[in-house]
Amino acid sequence: MCSPEPVNCFPVLVNILSNTFLRLLNSTARLRIWSDLFYSVESPDLKNYIFFCLFTFLLILAAGLPPLFAMSSVEDYKVKSTSC
């Protein structure tokens, strides 16, 4: 019913139990499951959009972090703090 990987076994088990309970309650509805971890989209426009959004975020992050460390060092120098 399921592959040896536990990622796929749990959804299959939940599906079997849910459909069993639906049959016990005389329902005509049935549940279906998919074992894909993520919804896959083959649209190159969406992939490019996600790539450029993440790339822009990382550039902003990379530009903002070094001054933070530098200011910390300057503050330590001003108060003449030393580490043991």
C-alpha positions in Angstrom: 0.0 0.0 0.0 2.9 2.4 0.6 6.5 2.5 0.0 9.0 1.8 2.8 9.5 5.5 3.4 7.5 6.9 6.4 6.8 10.1 4.5 4.4 8.2 2.2 2.9 5.8 4.7 1.2 8.2 7.0 -0.9 9.9 4.3 -2.0 6.5 3.0 -2.9 5.3 6.4 -5.0 8.5 7.1 -6.7 8.1 3.7 -7.6 4.5 4.4 -9.0 5.3 7.9 -10.9 8.4 6.6 -12.5 6.5 3.8 -13.4 3.6 6.2 -15.1 6.0 8.5 -17.0 7.7 5.6 -18.2 4.2 4.5 -19.4 3.4 8.0 -21.4 6.6 8.1 -23.0 5.7 4.7 -21.4 8.7 2.9 -20.9 8.7 -0.8 -17.9 11.1 -0.5 -14.4 9.7 -0.8 -11.0 11.3 0.0 -8.0 11.1 -2.3 -4.4 11.9 -1.4 -1.2 12.7 -3.2 2.2 12.1 -1.8 4.0 15.0 -3.5 5.8 17.1 -0.9 5.3 20.3 -2.8 3.1 21.5 -5.6 5.2 21.5 -8.7 4.8 24.2 -11.3 6.7 24.1 -14.5 6.2 27.7 -15.3 9.5 29.4 -16.1 8.1 32.8 -15.3 7.2 31.8 -11.8 10.6 30.2 -11.2 12.3 33.4 -12.4 10.1 35.5 -10.2 10.9 33.4 -7.1 14.6 33.4 -8.0 14.8 37.2 -8.4 12.8 37.8 -5.2 15.1 35.6 -3.2 18.2 37.0 -4.8 17.0 40.6 -4.0 16.3 39.6 -0.4 19.8 38.1 -0.1 21.5 41.1 -1.6 19.7 43.4 0.9 20.6 41.1 3.7 24.2 40.9 2.6 24.4 44.7 2.3 22.9 45.2 5.8 24.8 42.8 7.9 28.4 43.9 7.7 27.7 47.5 8.9 25.9 45.9 11.9 29.0 44.0 12.9 31.2 47.0 12.2 29.1 49.3 14.4 29.3 46.7 17.2 33.1 46.8 17.0 33.2 50.6 17.0 31.0 50.7 20.1 33.3 48.2 21.8 36.3 50.4 20.9 34.6 53.6 22.2 33.8 52.1 25.6 37.2 50.3 25.6 35.8 46.9 26.3 38.0 43.8 26.1 37.2 40.1 26.1 38.9 37.8 28.5 
